Amino acid sequence: MPNIKAAKKDLKQSRARAAVNLTKKKELKETIKAFKKALDSDKAKAGEMISDIFSKLDKAAKNNLIARNKAARLKSRLSKKLVT
């Protein structure tokens, strides 16, 4: 445990940020899972969802939640699944 006041505050902030990041990552994964499920049942609904997913992936990459190339790779793979 930190002894200095500033270090204690930093630890508190980093734990709070980690909790927020975990929540955002979970939300992103759930959205992608819902998209994959929609692909099996209703392609029209999946087509509507794709723009929302792209937006979330771009925002996650912008905020360094995921790597920029990972976002690009996921967008590519998901759009490929939509087409085929």
Phi and psi restraints in degrees (range 20) as a CNS / XPLOR table:
assign (resid 1 and name C) (resid 2 and name N)
       (resid 2 and name CA) (resid 2 and name C) 1.0 -72.3 20.0 2
assign (resid 2 and name N) (resid 2 and name CA)
       (resid 2 and name C) (resid 3 and name N) 1.0 149.1 20.0 2
assign (resid 2 and name C) (resid 3 and name N)
       (resid 3 and name CA) (resid 3 and name C) 1.0 -102.5 20.0 2
assign (resid 3 and name N) (resid 3 and name CA)
       (resid 3 and name C) (resid 4 and name N) 1.0 -31.1 20.0 2
assign (resid 3 and name C) (resid 4 and name N)
       (resid 4 and name CA) (resid 4 and name C) 1.0 -82.1 20.0 2
assign (resid 4 and name N) (resid 4 and name CA)
       (resid 4 and name C) (resid 5 and name N) 1.0 142.0 20.0 2
assign (resid 4 and name C) (resid 5 and name N)
       (resid 5 and name CA) (resid 5 and name C) 1.0 -56.7 20.0 2
assign (resid 5 and name N) (resid 5 and name CA)
       (resid 5 and name C) (resid 6 and name N) 1.0 -43.4 20.0 2
assign (resid 5 and name C) (resid 6 and name N)
       (resid 6 and name CA) (resid 6 and name C) 1.0 -65.4 20.0 2
assign (resid 6 and name N) (resid 6 and name CA)
       (resid 6 and name C) (resid 7 and name N) 1.0 -36.5 20.0 2
assign (resid 6 and name C) (resid 7 and name N)
       (resid 7 and name CA) (resid 7 and name C) 1.0 -68.9 20.0 2
assign (resid 7 and name N) (resid 7 and name CA)
       (resid 7 and name C) (resid 8 and name N) 1.0 -35.6 20.0 2
assign (resid 7 and name C) (resid 8 and name N)
       (resid 8 and name CA) (resid 8 and name C) 1.0 -64.4 20.0 2
assign (resid 8 and name N) (resid 8 and name CA)
       (resid 8 and name C) (resid 9 and name N) 1.0 -43.1 20.0 2
assign (resid 8 and name C) (resid 9 and name N)
       (resid 9 and name CA) (resid 9 and name C) 1.0 -64.2 20.0 2
assign (resid 9 and name N) (resid 9 and name CA)
       (resid 9 and name C) (resid 10 and name N) 1.0 -41.5 20.0 2
assign (resid 9 and name C) (resid 10 and name N)
       (resid 10 and name CA) (resid 10 and name C) 1.0 -61.9 20.0 2
assign (resid 10 and name N) (resid 10 and name CA)
       (resid 10 and name C) (resid 11 and name N) 1.0 -41.5 20.0 2
assign (resid 10 and name C) (resid 11 and name N)
       (resid 11 and name CA) (resid 11 and name C) 1.0 -62.7 20.0 2
assign (resid 11 and name N) (resid 11 and name CA)
       (resid 11 and name C) (resid 12 and name N) 1.0 -42.9 20.0 2
assign (resid 11 and name C) (resid 12 and name N)
       (resid 12 and name CA) (resid 12 and name C) 1.0 -62.5 20.0 2
assign (resid 12 and name N) (resid 12 and name CA)
       (resid 12 and name C) (resid 13 and name N) 1.0 -42.7 20.0 2
assign (resid 12 and name C) (resid 13 and name N)
       (resid 13 and name CA) (resid 13 and name C) 1.0 -65.9 20.0 2
assign (resid 13 and name N) (resid 13 and name CA)
       (resid 13 and name C) (resid 14 and name N) 1.0 -42.7 20.0 2
assign (resid 13 and name C) (resid 14 and name N)
       (resid 14 and name CA) (resid 14 and name C) 1.0 -67.5 20.0 2
assign (resid 14 and name N) (resid 14 and name CA)
       (resid 14 and name C) (resid 15 and name N) 1.0 -34.9 20.0 2
assign (resid 14 and name C) (resid 15 and name N)
       (resid 15 and name CA) (resid 15 and name C) 1.0 -67.0 20.0 2
assign (resid 15 and name N) (resid 15 and name CA)
       (resid 15 and name C) (resid 16 and name N) 1.0 -40.1 20.0 2
assign (resid 15 and name C) (resid 16 and name N)
       (resid 16 and name CA) (resid 16 and name C) 1.0 -65.2 20.0 2
assign (resid 16 and name N) (resid 16 and name CA)
       (resid 16 and name C) (resid 17 and name N) 1.0 -42.9 20.0 2
assign (resid 16 and name C) (resid 17 and name N)
       (resid 17 and name CA) (resid 17 and name C) 1.0 -64.9 20.0 2
assign (resid 17 and name N) (resid 17 and name CA)
       (resid 17 and name C) (resid 18 and name N) 1.0 -39.2 20.0 2
assign (resid 17 and name C) (resid 18 and name N)
       (resid 18 and name CA) (resid 18 and name C) 1.0 -62.8 20.0 2
assign (resid 18 and name N) (resid 18 and name CA)
       (resid 18 and name C) (resid 19 and name N) 1.0 -38.7 20.0 2
assign (resid 18 and name C) (resid 19 and name N)
       (resid 19 and name CA) (resid 19 and name C) 1.0 -65.1 20.0 2
assign (resid 19 and name N) (resid 19 and name CA)
       (resid 19 and name C) (resid 20 and name N) 1.0 -41.9 20.0 2
assign (resid 19 and name C) (resid 20 and name N)
       (resid 20 and name CA) (resid 20 and name C) 1.0 -64.4 20.0 2
assign (resid 20 and name N) (resid 20 and name CA)
       (resid 20 and name C) (resid 21 and name N) 1.0 -44.7 20.0 2
assign (resid 20 and name C) (resid 21 and name N)
       (resid 21 and name CA) (resid 21 and name C) 1.0 -62.6 20.0 2
assign (resid 21 and name N) (resid 21 and name CA)
       (resid 21 and name C) (resid 22 and name N) 1.0 -40.5 20.0 2
assign (resid 21 and name C) (resid 22 and name N)
       (resid 22 and name CA) (resid 22 and name C) 1.0 -62.4 20.0 2
assign (resid 22 and name N) (resid 22 and name CA)
       (resid 22 and name C) (resid 23 and name N) 1.0 -41.5 20.0 2
assign (resid 22 and name C) (resid 23 and name N)
       (resid 23 and name CA) (resid 23 and name C) 1.0 -62.9 20.0 2
assign (resid 23 and name N) (resid 23 and name CA)
       (resid 23 and name C) (resid 24 and name N) 1.0 -43.4 20.0 2
assign (resid 23 and name C) (resid 24 and name N)
       (resid 24 and name CA) (resid 24 and name C) 1.0 -66.8 20.0 2
assign (resid 24 and name N) (resid 24 and name CA)
       (resid 24 and name C) (resid 25 and name N) 1.0 -39.1 20.0 2
assign (resid 24 and name C) (resid 25 and name N)
       (resid 25 and name CA) (resid 25 and name C) 1.0 -64.9 20.0 2
assign (resid 25 and name N) (resid 25 and name CA)
       (resid 25 and name C) (resid 26 and name N) 1.0 -41.6 20.0 2
assign (resid 25 and name C) (resid 26 and name N)
       (resid 26 and name CA) (resid 26 and name C) 1.0 -61.3 20.0 2
assign (resid 26 and name N) (resid 26 and name CA)
       (resid 26 and name C) (resid 27 and name N) 1.0 -44.4 20.0 2
assign (resid 26 and name C) (resid 27 and name N)
       (resid 27 and name CA) (resid 27 and name C) 1.0 -61.3 20.0 2
assign (resid 27 and name N) (resid 27 and name CA)
       (resid 27 and name C) (resid 28 and name N) 1.0 -41.4 20.0 2
assign (resid 27 and name C) (resid 28 and name N)
       (resid 28 and name CA) (resid 28 and name C) 1.0 -63.3 20.0 2
assign (resid 28 and name N) (resid 28 and name CA)
       (resid 28 and name C) (resid 29 and name N) 1.0 -45.2 20.0 2
assign (resid 28 and name C) (resid 29 and name N)
       (resid 29 and name CA) (resid 29 and name C) 1.0 -64.2 20.0 2
assign (resid 29 and name N) (resid 29 and name CA)
       (resid 29 and name C) (resid 30 and name N) 1.0 -40.4 20.0 2
assign (resid 29 and name C) (resid 30 and name N)
       (resid 30 and name CA) (resid 30 and name C) 1.0 -65.0 20.0 2
assign (resid 30 and name N) (resid 30 and name CA)
       (resid 30 and name C) (resid 31 and name N) 1.0 -37.8 20.0 2
assign (resid 30 and name C) (resid 31 and name N)
       (resid 31 and name CA) (resid 31 and name C) 1.0 -64.6 20.0 2
assign (resid 31 and name N) (resid 31 and name CA)
       (resid 31 and name C) (resid 32 and name N) 1.0 -41.9 20.0 2
assign (resid 31 and name C) (resid 32 and name N)
       (resid 32 and name CA) (resid 32 and name C) 1.0 -66.5 20.0 2
assign (resid 32 and name N) (resid 32 and name CA)
       (resid 32 and name C) (resid 33 and name N) 1.0 -39.8 20.0 2
assign (resid 32 and name C) (resid 33 and name N)
       (resid 33 and name CA) (resid 33 and name C) 1.0 -62.7 20.0 2
assign (resid 33 and name N) (resid 33 and name CA)
       (resid 33 and name C) (resid 34 and name N) 1.0 -41.7 20.0 2
assign (resid 33 and name C) (resid 34 and name N)
       (resid 34 and name CA) (resid 34 and name C) 1.0 -63.9 20.0 2
assign (resid 34 and name N) (resid 34 and name CA)
       (resid 34 and name C) (resid 35 and name N) 1.0 -37.4 20.0 2
assign (resid 34 and name C) (resid 35 and name N)
       (resid 35 and name CA) (resid 35 and name C) 1.0 -63.7 20.0 2
assign (resid 35 and name N) (resid 35 and name CA)
       (resid 35 and name C) (resid 36 and name N) 1.0 -46.1 20.0 2
assign (resid 35 and name C) (resid 36 and name N)
       (resid 36 and name CA) (resid 36 and name C) 1.0 -63.3 20.0 2
assign (resid 36 and name N) (resid 36 and name CA)
       (resid 36 and name C) (resid 37 and name N) 1.0 -36.5 20.0 2
assign (resid 36 and name C) (resid 37 and name N)
       (resid 37 and name CA) (resid 37 and name C) 1.0 -68.4 20.0 2
assign (resid 37 and name N) (resid 37 and name CA)
       (resid 37 and name C) (resid 38 and name N) 1.0 -38.6 20.0 2
assign (resid 37 and name C) (resid 38 and name N)
       (resid 38 and name CA) (resid 38 and name C) 1.0 -68.0 20.0 2
assign (resid 38 and name N) (resid 38 and name CA)
       (resid 38 and name C) (resid 39 and name N) 1.0 -29.8 20.0 2
assign (resid 38 and name C) (resid 39 and name N)
       (resid 39 and name CA) (resid 39 and name C) 1.0 -60.1 20.0 2
assign (resid 39 and name N) (resid 39 and name CA)
       (resid 39 and name C) (resid 40 and name N) 1.0 -39.0 20.0 2
assign (resid 39 and name C) (resid 40 and name N)
       (resid 40 and name CA) (resid 40 and name C) 1.0 -71.0 20.0 2
assign (resid 40 and name N) (resid 40 and name CA)
       (resid 40 and name C) (resid 41 and name N) 1.0 -36.6 20.0 2
assign (resid 40 and name C) (resid 41 and name N)
       (resid 41 and name CA) (resid 41 and name C) 1.0 -97.3 20.0 2
assign (resid 41 and name N) (resid 41 and name CA)
       (resid 41 and name C) (resid 42 and name N) 1.0 -48.7 20.0 2
assign (resid 41 and name C) (resid 42 and name N)
       (resid 42 and name CA) (resid 42 and name C) 1.0 -141.2 20.0 2
assign (resid 42 and name N) (resid 42 and name CA)
       (resid 42 and name C) (resid 43 and name N) 1.0 102.1 20.0 2
assign (resid 42 and name C) (resid 43 and name N)
       (resid 43 and name CA) (resid 43 and name C) 1.0 -68.3 20.0 2
assign (resid 43 and name N) (resid 43 and name CA)
       (resid 43 and name C) (resid 44 and name N) 1.0 -28.7 20.0 2
assign (resid 43 and name C) (resid 44 and name N)
       (resid 44 and name CA) (resid 44 and name C) 1.0 -65.6 20.0 2
assign (resid 44 and name N) (resid 44 and name CA)
       (resid 44 and name C) (resid 45 and name N) 1.0 -42.4 20.0 2
assign (resid 44 and name C) (resid 45 and name N)
       (resid 45 and name CA) (resid 45 and name C) 1.0 -65.9 20.0 2
assign (resid 45 and name N) (resid 45 and name CA)
       (resid 45 and name C) (resid 46 and name N) 1.0 -38.6 20.0 2
assign (resid 45 and name C) (resid 46 and name N)
       (resid 46 and name CA) (resid 46 and name C) 1.0 -64.3 20.0 2
assign (resid 46 and name N) (resid 46 and name CA)
       (resid 46 and name C) (resid 47 and name N) 1.0 -36.5 20.0 2
assign (resid 46 and name C) (resid 47 and name N)
       (resid 47 and name CA) (resid 47 and name C) 1.0 -62.7 20.0 2
assign (resid 47 and name N) (resid 47 and name CA)
       (resid 47 and name C) (resid 48 and name N) 1.0 -35.4 20.0 2
assign (resid 47 and name C) (resid 48 and name N)
       (resid 48 and name CA) (resid 48 and name C) 1.0 -72.6 20.0 2
assign (resid 48 and name N) (resid 48 and name CA)
       (resid 48 and name C) (resid 49 and name N) 1.0 -32.4 20.0 2
assign (resid 48 and name C) (resid 49 and name N)
       (resid 49 and name CA) (resid 49 and name C) 1.0 -75.5 20.0 2
assign (resid 49 and name N) (resid 49 and name CA)
       (resid 49 and name C) (resid 50 and name N) 1.0 -23.5 20.0 2
assign (resid 49 and name C) (resid 50 and name N)
       (resid 50 and name CA) (resid 50 and name C) 1.0 -61.9 20.0 2
assign (resid 50 and name N) (resid 50 and name CA)
       (resid 50 and name C) (resid 51 and name N) 1.0 -37.3 20.0 2
assign (resid 50 and name C) (resid 51 and name N)
       (resid 51 and name CA) (resid 51 and name C) 1.0 -67.9 20.0 2
assign (resid 51 and name N) (resid 51 and name CA)
       (resid 51 and name C) (resid 52 and name N) 1.0 -36.4 20.0 2
assign (resid 51 and name C) (resid 52 and name N)
       (resid 52 and name CA) (resid 52 and name C) 1.0 -64.8 20.0 2
assign (resid 52 and name N) (resid 52 and name CA)
       (resid 52 and name C) (resid 53 and name N) 1.0 -41.5 20.0 2
assign (resid 52 and name C) (resid 53 and name N)
       (resid 53 and name CA) (resid 53 and name C) 1.0 -66.4 20.0 2
assign (resid 53 and name N) (resid 53 and name CA)
       (resid 53 and name C) (resid 54 and name N) 1.0 -43.0 20.0 2
assign (resid 53 and name C) (resid 54 and name N)
       (resid 54 and name CA) (resid 54 and name C) 1.0 -59.7 20.0 2
assign (resid 54 and name N) (resid 54 and name CA)
       (resid 54 and name C) (resid 55 and name N) 1.0 -41.9 20.0 2
assign (resid 54 and name C) (resid 55 and name N)
       (resid 55 and name CA) (resid 55 and name C) 1.0 -62.4 20.0 2
assign (resid 55 and name N) (resid 55 and name CA)
       (resid 55 and name C) (resid 56 and name N) 1.0 -45.7 20.0 2
assign (resid 55 and name C) (resid 56 and name N)
       (resid 56 and name CA) (resid 56 and name C) 1.0 -65.1 20.0 2
assign (resid 56 and name N) (resid 56 and name CA)
       (resid 56 and name C) (resid 57 and name N) 1.0 -39.2 20.0 2
assign (resid 56 and name C) (resid 57 and name N)
       (resid 57 and name CA) (resid 57 and name C) 1.0 -64.6 20.0 2
assign (resid 57 and name N) (resid 57 and name CA)
       (resid 57 and name C) (resid 58 and name N) 1.0 -42.1 20.0 2
assign (resid 57 and name C) (resid 58 and name N)
       (resid 58 and name CA) (resid 58 and name C) 1.0 -63.9 20.0 2
assign (resid 58 and name N) (resid 58 and name CA)
       (resid 58 and name C) (resid 59 and name N) 1.0 -41.7 20.0 2
assign (resid 58 and name C) (resid 59 and name N)
       (resid 59 and name CA) (resid 59 and name C) 1.0 -66.6 20.0 2
assign (resid 59 and name N) (resid 59 and name CA)
       (resid 59 and name C) (resid 60 and name N) 1.0 -39.6 20.0 2
assign (resid 59 and name C) (resid 60 and name N)
       (resid 60 and name CA) (resid 60 and name C) 1.0 -64.1 20.0 2
assign (resid 60 and name N) (resid 60 and name CA)
       (resid 60 and name C) (resid 61 and name N) 1.0 -39.0 20.0 2
assign (resid 60 and name C) (resid 61 and name N)
       (resid 61 and name CA) (resid 61 and name C) 1.0 -69.8 20.0 2
assign (resid 61 and name N) (resid 61 and name CA)
       (resid 61 and name C) (resid 62 and name N) 1.0 -38.4 20.0 2
assign (resid 61 and name C) (resid 62 and name N)
       (resid 62 and name CA) (resid 62 and name C) 1.0 -63.0 20.0 2
assign (resid 62 and name N) (resid 62 and name CA)
       (resid 62 and name C) (resid 63 and name N) 1.0 -37.9 20.0 2
assign (resid 62 and name C) (resid 63 and name N)
       (resid 63 and name CA) (resid 63 and name C) 1.0 -91.7 20.0 2
assign (resid 63 and name N) (resid 63 and name CA)
       (resid 63 and name C) (resid 64 and name N) 1.0 13.2 20.0 2
assign (resid 63 and name C) (resid 64 and name N)
       (resid 64 and name CA) (resid 64 and name C) 1.0 59.5 20.0 2
assign (resid 64 and name N) (resid 64 and name CA)
       (resid 64 and name C) (resid 65 and name N) 1.0 28.7 20.0 2
assign (resid 64 and name C) (resid 65 and name N)
       (resid 65 and name CA) (resid 65 and name C) 1.0 -76.4 20.0 2
assign (resid 65 and name N) (resid 65 and name CA)
       (resid 65 and name C) (resid 66 and name N) 1.0 -40.1 20.0 2
assign (resid 65 and name C) (resid 66 and name N)
       (resid 66 and name CA) (resid 66 and name C) 1.0 -131.1 20.0 2
assign (resid 66 and name N) (resid 66 and name CA)
       (resid 66 and name C) (resid 67 and name N) 1.0 163.1 20.0 2
assign (resid 66 and name C) (resid 67 and name N)
       (resid 67 and name CA) (resid 67 and name C) 1.0 -71.4 20.0 2
assign (resid 67 and name N) (resid 67 and name CA)
       (resid 67 and name C) (resid 68 and name N) 1.0 152.2 20.0 2
assign (resid 67 and name C) (resid 68 and name N)
       (resid 68 and name CA) (resid 68 and name C) 1.0 -60.9 20.0 2
assign (resid 68 and name N) (resid 68 and name CA)
       (resid 68 and name C) (resid 69 and name N) 1.0 -41.5 20.0 2
assign (resid 68 and name C) (resid 69 and name N)
       (resid 69 and name CA) (resid 69 and name C) 1.0 -70.9 20.0 2
assign (resid 69 and name N) (resid 69 and name CA)
       (resid 69 and name C) (resid 70 and name N) 1.0 -30.4 20.0 2
assign (resid 69 and name C) (resid 70 and name N)
       (resid 70 and name CA) (resid 70 and name C) 1.0 -65.9 20.0 2
assign (resid 70 and name N) (resid 70 and name CA)
       (resid 70 and name C) (resid 71 and name N) 1.0 -41.0 20.0 2
assign (resid 70 and name C) (resid 71 and name N)
       (resid 71 and name CA) (resid 71 and name C) 1.0 -61.7 20.0 2
assign (resid 71 and name N) (resid 71 and name CA)
       (resid 71 and name C) (resid 72 and name N) 1.0 -43.9 20.0 2
assign (resid 71 and name C) (resid 72 and name N)
       (resid 72 and name CA) (resid 72 and name C) 1.0 -63.9 20.0 2
assign (resid 72 and name N) (resid 72 and name CA)
       (resid 72 and name C) (resid 73 and name N) 1.0 -41.7 20.0 2
assign (resid 72 and name C) (resid 73 and name N)
       (resid 73 and name CA) (resid 73 and name C) 1.0 -64.2 20.0 2
assign (resid 73 and name N) (resid 73 and name CA)
       (resid 73 and name C) (resid 74 and name N) 1.0 -44.1 20.0 2
assign (resid 73 and name C) (resid 74 and name N)
       (resid 74 and name CA) (resid 74 and name C) 1.0 -64.7 20.0 2
assign (resid 74 and name N) (resid 74 and name CA)
       (resid 74 and name C) (resid 75 and name N) 1.0 -42.0 20.0 2
assign (resid 74 and name C) (resid 75 and name N)
       (resid 75 and name CA) (resid 75 and name C) 1.0 -60.8 20.0 2
assign (resid 75 and name N) (resid 75 and name CA)
       (resid 75 and name C) (resid 76 and name N) 1.0 -42.2 20.0 2
assign (resid 75 and name C) (resid 76 and name N)
       (resid 76 and name CA) (resid 76 and name C) 1.0 -64.0 20.0 2
assign (resid 76 and name N) (resid 76 and name CA)
       (resid 76 and name C) (resid 77 and name N) 1.0 -47.0 20.0 2
assign (resid 76 and name C) (resid 77 and name N)
       (resid 77 and name CA) (resid 77 and name C) 1.0 -67.2 20.0 2
assign (resid 77 and name N) (resid 77 and name CA)
       (resid 77 and name C) (resid 78 and name N) 1.0 -38.9 20.0 2
assign (resid 77 and name C) (resid 78 and name N)
       (resid 78 and name CA) (resid 78 and name C) 1.0 -69.7 20.0 2
assign (resid 78 and name N) (resid 78 and name CA)
       (resid 78 and name C) (resid 79 and name N) 1.0 -40.6 20.0 2
assign (resid 78 and name C) (resid 79 and name N)
       (resid 79 and name CA) (resid 79 and name C) 1.0 -68.7 20.0 2
assign (resid 79 and name N) (resid 79 and name CA)
       (resid 79 and name C) (resid 80 and name N) 1.0 -32.2 20.0 2
assign (resid 79 and name C) (resid 80 and name N)
       (resid 80 and name CA) (resid 80 and name C) 1.0 -64.9 20.0 2
assign (resid 80 and name N) (resid 80 and name CA)
       (resid 80 and name C) (resid 81 and name N) 1.0 -39.3 20.0 2
assign (resid 80 and name C) (resid 81 and name N)
       (resid 81 and name CA) (resid 81 and name C) 1.0 -67.3 20.0 2
assign (resid 81 and name N) (resid 81 and name CA)
       (resid 81 and name C) (resid 82 and name N) 1.0 -33.8 20.0 2
assign (resid 81 and name C) (resid 82 and name N)
       (resid 82 and name CA) (resid 82 and name C) 1.0 -67.4 20.0 2
assign (resid 82 and name N) (resid 82 and name CA)
       (resid 82 and name C) (resid 83 and name N) 1.0 -38.5 20.0 2
assign (resid 82 and name C) (resid 83 and name N)
       (resid 83 and name CA) (resid 83 and name C) 1.0 -72.6 20.0 2
assign (resid 83 and name N) (resid 83 and name CA)
       (resid 83 and name C) (resid 84 and name N) 1.0 -42.3 20.0 2
